[in-house]
Amino acid sequence: MTFLWPEMLWGLIAVPLLVLLYVWLLRRRKKSSLRYASLGLVKEAMGKSVAWRRHLPPALLLTAITALLIAAGRPAAVITLPTAEKTIVLAIDVSGSMRATDVQPDRMTAAKEAAKAFVADLPRTVRIAVVQFAGTAAVVQAPTLSREDVVAAIERFQLQRGTAIGSGIVLSLATLFPDAGIDLSQITGQREMPPAPGDKPKPVFTPVPPGSYGSAAIILLTDGQRTTGPDPVEAAKMAADRGVRVYTVGIGTKEGETIGFEGWSMRVRLDEDTLKNISNMTRADYYYAGTAADLKQVYQGLSTRLIVEKKETEISALFAAAGALLVVLAAGLSVWWFGRVA
């Protein structure tokens, strides 16, 4: 816990002074009561049960003063809160290896069903975009609040050749930051056109700490290794420099699977090392799903994790409310037991 106005905490020095003052007043009252023998008889008749009642209201009042003094210092703490607004990009591998049946009924169908369940679990305030990647990458659904449009985009997936994991990451970043001037020439295969005389200059890019951008995240699912496109690690560095977390999900058997497609066959193997590097660089996590049930559990966990965020929030109101409640409680007990506030 930190304090925005720490100098106000010097007021806490008054708390032990008030305790000493209270003890001094008790001793003074005790000396005065010794002058009257009848008071001692009354005290003995009342018993020891009343003694703690006499001290409880002042103790509550001192605790209230302490809480109010802490509130004056404007304390702040990192607490978990629901996200007010967020954009999540689902970057999903649609390479030919996704037709493998080691994940039942096949990798692509399992990925589609898990993604649709994930979309259904997210709050309606979260925008979702969908990027597919194989030999190239494409935005099949721009960020939207419409769950129906996202599900329709997922259903339109078509298997293609190649695996360009880096392209999926770069295009996801360009989707999140459309005005950032991210170079997509490696993805589209087209040369970047020189700026026209009337065009605005590209904004100056300033890197931020990895994982610091809390308004967006990328969830990347793949089952193989990069065969084309930009280096996934370099693409992950671009995401890290923009503070975007890239959660990676590996699907399929770790040992690999031999698949056939249009007269040719190949053995595909999950590149876990690269996926772990991507998640580590962007301060996210890597998840492995060997079955369709595992994949659904991964997405369920991500759904719960991404709809909340940890933020440093001022909690002065909590201490102030606790202090006010304790003052009321102390006064109420004093009136109830002794018929007076003080």
N, C-alpha and C positions, 0 to 999 in steps of 0.2 A: 504494500500500500504506500502510495506517495501523497504528498500534500502540496496543493497549489499555493497556499499561504502558510508556510511552515512557521513563520514568525509568530503567528497567533497561538501556537502551542505553548509559548511561554506562560500563557495564562493558567496552564495546568499546575504551575507552582502553587497556585492558591488552594488546590485541593488538599494537600497535606497540612497546610496552615489551617484550613477549616476543620480538619480532623482534630488537630491539636486544640483549637478553640473549643470544639465540642467536648473533648475530654476535660479541659479546664473548667468549663461550665458545669459538668457533672460533678466534679470534685467540690466545686464551690457550693453547689446545691446540697451535696452530702454533708458538708460541714454545717450548713445552716440547719439541716434537718435534725442534727444531733442535739440541738438546743431544746427540742420538743420531744419528750419521751413518747407522747401519744402517737407521733408519726411513725416511730419504730414499731409500735404495736400494730398500727394499720398495715404497714409494709409486711409484717409477719403474717397477718391474717390474709392478705391478698395472695401470698405465695410467690414462688419463683417464676411462675408462668407469665407474669406480667412484665418481667424484666426485659425479655426479648422484644415484646411489643413496643416498649418505650424506645428501643434503639432502631427498630426497623424503618420507620418513616424518615428519620435523619439519614440513615444509610442509603435509602432510595433517593433522597434528595441530593446527596453527594454524588451518587452515581449519575443522576440526571445532569448535574452541573458538569461532570467530566465529559459526558456524551455531547453536551452543547458546546463545550470548549473545543472538542475534537472537530465538531461540525464547522466551527468558525475557521479552522485551518483548511477547510475545503479538501477533504480526503478524496482520493481517486484510487480505484482498483480495477484490475483486469477481470471482467466478468463476461459470461456467455449470454448473448442476446440473440433473438431472432433477427435474421437479415431483413432489412427494409427493402432493398432492391438488389437483384443480382442477375447476372447473365451467365449461363452455363452452355458451353459448346460441347456437343457430343461428336467426337472425331472417331469414326468407325472404319475399320479395315474391310474393304470389299474385294480383296484380291481373290484369285481362284482357289487358294488354299482354304478359304473359309467354307468350301463345300465338303471338307473332311468330316467323317462321321464318328470320330472318336469322342466328340461331344454330341449326345443325342438330342434331336434327330440328326442335326448337323450343326456345324459351328455358326453358320450364318443365321439359321432359324433361331438357335438359342440366343444369339446376340440380339436379334430383332425383338424377341419376346422379353428379354431382360431389360432392354432399353425402353420398351413401351411401358413396362411396369414401373420403371424408374421415373419416367415422365409423369405417370399418373399419380405418383406419391409426392411430387414436388408441389409446394404452394403455388397458387395462381399468380402470385406477384413475381415469380421468377421467370425471366425470359429464357427461352431455349433456342439454340441454333444447332443445325446438323451439318457436319462436314463428312463426306466420304472420300476415302483415298485408296488408290491401288497404284497403277503406274503414274497417275497424276492425281490431283485432288480437286474437289469441286464442292461448292456450297449448295446443298440441296434444300436447305431451309435457312433463311436469314433469321436473326433473333426475333422471336415472337412470343406472345402470351397465349396464342391459340394452341391448345393441346391437340386438337384435331389436325391442324396443319403439320405439326411435328410428327404425329403418328403416320400420316399419309406420306411424308417424306421418307420415313424409315421403311415403309412398305415398298417404296420405289427403288430400293437398292438393287443394283445389277452387278454381278460378279465380273471382274476384269482382270487382266494380267498385270503383274508387277506389284511391288510393295514400296511405296514412297512415304515412310513414316514421317520424315522431315517435312515433306510437303503438307501433310495433314496438320502438323503443328503450326507451320508458317501461315497457312491459309486460315486456320482458326484464330491466330493473332490478328490477321488482317480483318477478319470478321468482327472481332471485338474492338479494334481501333481503325475504323475505315478511313479516318482523316490523318493517320500517322505517316502515310507515305511509305508503307512497307513494300519492299521490292519483291514482286511476284514473278519476275522474269524466269527464275529457275523452275517455277511450277508450270507456268503457261507455255514456256518455250519461246516466248516472244521477247524481242529486245525492248528494253525500256526506252520510251520515246523521250527525246530531249524536251525540256520545258519550252512552251510557247512564250512569246514576249509578254502576253497578258496574264500568264499563269502566276499564281502565288508561289513563293518559294516554300520548299519543304520545311515543316516545323523542326526546330532544333531538338534533338532527342537527348534527354538526360536520364541515365540509368537510375533505377531505384533499387532498394534492397529486395532480394528474392523473397517472394511470398507476401509482399507488403500490400499488394493490390487486392483488396477484399471484395470488390464489386463484381468479379468474374472469376471463372475457373474453367479449365479444359479437362475433359475426361476422354482419354485416348485408349481405344481397344484395338488390339492387334493379335495375330496368331503366328507371326513369322518374323523374318529378318528383312532389313532394308535391302532392296535390289536395285533401286534407282532413286533419283531425286536428291535433294540436299541432305547433308549429314544430320541425322536426328539430334546428335549432341549439340551441334551448332544451332539448330533450331531451338533446342531447349535453353540454350544460353540467351537467345533472343527473348524467350518467355521470361526467364529469370530476370533479365535486365528491365523488364516491364512490370515485374512484381507478380506475374500471373502464375498460379500453381497449375501444374500439369499432372493430374492423377492418371497413372498408367494401369491398364488391366491386361494381363496376359491370358489368353484362352488357348486350350488345347493341351495335349500331352507334352511334357518337357522333353521326352526322348525323341519326339518327332513323328511324322506320319507321311507315308507315301501316298500320293493322290494322283489320279489320272484325269486329264481334261483335254478334250478335242484331239485325241490321238497321241498325246504326250503325257509322260508321268514325271513326277519330281518328288523329292523328299523335303518336307518343310519342317523347321524346328523353331521353337519359340526362343527369341533372343532376349532372355531375361536380364542379362547384364546391361544391355542398352536401356531397357525400360526402367531398371532400377536407377541408372545414372540420370535419366530424364527426370524422374520423380525427386531424386535427391537434390539435383541442381535447382529445382524450382520450389523446394521446401514442401513437397507433397508426399504421396505414398504410392507404393506399388502393390498391386493385388494380383494373385494368381487364381484362376478359375479352371479347374480340371474337368468340371461337369456343368451341366445346365443349372443344377441346383446351386452349385457354388457361385456361378455367375449372378444369379438372382440375389443371393445373399450379399455379394460384393456391392451391387447397385443399391440394395436396401441400406447398407451401411453408409454408402456415399450420400444417399438422399438425406439421412439423418445428420450427417456431418456438415453438409454444405448449406443447410437451411439455417444454421446458426453460425455466429461468428464471435470471436473474443475481442472485446474492445476495452480500452481504458476509459472508464466512465466515472464521473464525479458522483460520490455517494453521500454528499453532505446531508441530503434530505433524509436518508435513513437514520443517521445519528441524531439529527434534529428531531425527527419523529419519535425516536426512542427516548430522547431526553424529555420531550413534552409529555409522553405517556407516563414516564416515571414520576414526573412532578405531580401529575393528576393522581396517580396511584398513592403517592406519599401523602398528599393532602387528604385524599379520601379515607385512608386508613387512620390518619390522625383524628379526623372528625368522628369516624365510627367508634374508635376505641376510647378517645379522651374528650370528645365533644369540642375540640378546638383544632385549628390548623397548625398552630405553632406550639 
